[in-house]
Amino acid sequence: MQAPSGGNEQPWHWIVITDPGLRAQVGEYYRRSTESYLAASEPADEAGMRIRDSAAYLGEHMGDVPVLVLGCITVAAPRMMDGNQAGLWGSLLPAAWSYMLACRSRGLGTAWTTLHLRYEGEVAELLGLPGNVRQGVLIPTAYYTGETFRPAVRRTLPIHENRW
Ligand SMILES: Cc1cc2nc3c(=O)[nH]c(=O)nc-3n(C[C@H](O)[C@H](O)[C@H](O)COP(=O)(O)O)c2cc1C
C-alpha cells in the first residue's frame, strides 16, 4: 500500500486466486507458455541450467500453488500505448515487489513471473477482468520449506557517472 504510483492514483488491482479450478486453468496456460519458452532457450552455463530447471519445475506446478496473486493495472484504453511505458508499469510493479518483500518477512515465498502473459486474453476472460485492465505480474505465493536462502548472484552494478 505504501508503494509509489503516478499521481498517487494507485491504479493497481490484485486478483488473489485461491479457487483450485481457476488455479489449475491459469496453471495450464502458464505450463504451455513455459514449454514454448524452454524449447526456444539454451542455457549458457551452470547457473543458467539451474534457472532453467527451476522455471521448468514451476511450469509444471504453477496450478498447485495455493495462492496466485495477479497484479493488474487499469489503463486508459485496452490497446497498449506506443512509446515508453515506464510511467504506466512504474505505477504497478513497485507495489508488486513490496508485496513480495512483505511475504518474505512473514515466512511466505514468492516468485516474479510473466510467462502466462502469452495467454493474457484467455486469463482475462477466465477471471472476468474488464477490458481496461492489463496484467503485469503473476506471483505464486506459498509457505516455503527450508531456510537455505542466500544472496543471489548478480552482475556488478553498471553505474555511469555523468555520462554513459
Ligand atoms: C519481469 C520478469 C519476468 C519474469 N518472468 C518469469 C517467469 O515467467 N517464470 C520464471 O520462472 N521466472 C521469471 N522471472 C525470473 C524469476 O523471477 C527469478 O528472477 C529468476 O528465477 C532468478 O531467481 P533469483 O531472482 O532468485 O536469482 C522473471 C523475472 C522478471 C524480473
Ligand as a Chemical Component Dictionary entry (heavy atoms), coordinates in Angstrom:
data_LIG
# 
_chem_comp.id                   LIG 
_chem_comp.type                 NON-POLYMER 
_chem_comp.pdbx_formal_charge   0 
_chem_comp.three_letter_code    LIG 
# 
loop_
_chem_comp_atom.comp_id 
_chem_comp_atom.atom_id 
_chem_comp_atom.alt_atom_id 
_chem_comp_atom.type_symbol 
_chem_comp_atom.charge 
_chem_comp_atom.model_Cartn_x 
_chem_comp_atom.model_Cartn_y 
_chem_comp_atom.model_Cartn_z 
_chem_comp_atom.pdbx_ordinal 
LIG C1  C1  C 0 9.942  -9.177  -15.486 1  
LIG C2  C2  C 0 10.320 -10.577 -15.037 2  
LIG C3  C3  C 0 9.616  -11.649 -15.526 3  
LIG C4  C4  C 0 9.935  -12.953 -15.117 4  
LIG N1  N1  N 0 9.172  -13.992 -15.557 5  
LIG C5  C5  C 0 9.447  -15.236 -15.103 6  
LIG C6  C6  C 0 8.591  -16.334 -15.431 7  
LIG O1  O1  O 0 7.565  -16.177 -16.079 8  
LIG N2  N2  N 0 8.934  -17.552 -14.962 9  
LIG C7  C7  C 0 10.040 -17.766 -14.188 10 
LIG O2  O2  O 0 10.289 -18.915 -13.786 11 
LIG N3  N3  N 0 10.862 -16.752 -13.864 12 
LIG C8  C8  C 0 10.577 -15.497 -14.282 13 
LIG N4  N4  N 0 11.378 -14.459 -13.919 14 
LIG C9  C9  C 0 12.634 -14.753 -13.196 15 
LIG C10 C10 C 0 12.429 -15.099 -11.727 16 
LIG O3  O3  O 0 11.531 -14.191 -11.120 17 
LIG C11 C11 C 0 13.767 -15.011 -10.965 18 
LIG O4  O4  O 0 14.309 -13.740 -11.015 19 
LIG C12 C12 C 0 14.760 -15.997 -11.514 20 
LIG O5  O5  O 0 14.227 -17.285 -11.385 21 
LIG C13 C13 C 0 16.119 -15.960 -10.790 22 
LIG O6  O6  O 0 15.943 -16.164 -9.419  23 
LIG P1  P1  P 0 16.536 -15.104 -8.378  24 
LIG O7  O7  O 0 15.858 -13.778 -8.660  25 
LIG O8  O8  O 0 16.152 -15.657 -7.033  26 
LIG O9  O9  O 0 18.008 -15.019 -8.613  27 
LIG C14 C14 C 0 11.019 -13.158 -14.238 28 
LIG C15 C15 C 0 11.699 -12.068 -13.715 29 
LIG C16 C16 C 0 11.330 -10.784 -14.088 30 
LIG C17 C17 C 0 12.050 -9.616  -13.472 31 
# 
loop_
_chem_comp_bond.comp_id 
_chem_comp_bond.atom_id_1 
_chem_comp_bond.atom_id_2 
_chem_comp_bond.value_order 
_chem_comp_bond.pdbx_ordinal 
LIG C1  C2  SING 1  
LIG C2  C3  SING 2  
LIG C2  C16 DOUB 3  
LIG C3  C4  DOUB 4  
LIG C4  N1  SING 5  
LIG C4  C14 SING 6  
LIG N1  C5  DOUB 7  
LIG C5  C6  SING 8  
LIG C5  C8  SING 9  
LIG C6  O1  DOUB 10 
LIG C6  N2  SING 11 
LIG N2  C7  SING 12 
LIG C7  O2  DOUB 13 
LIG C7  N3  SING 14 
LIG N3  C8  DOUB 15 
LIG C8  N4  SING 16 
LIG N4  C9  SING 17 
LIG N4  C14 SING 18 
LIG C9  C10 SING 19 
LIG C10 O3  SING 20 
LIG C10 C11 SING 21 
LIG C11 O4  SING 22 
LIG C11 C12 SING 23 
LIG C12 O5  SING 24 
LIG C12 C13 SING 25 
LIG C13 O6  SING 26 
LIG O6  P1  SING 27 
LIG P1  O7  DOUB 28 
LIG P1  O8  SING 29 
LIG P1  O9  SING 30 
LIG C14 C15 DOUB 31 
LIG C15 C16 SING 32 
LIG C16 C17 SING 33 
# 
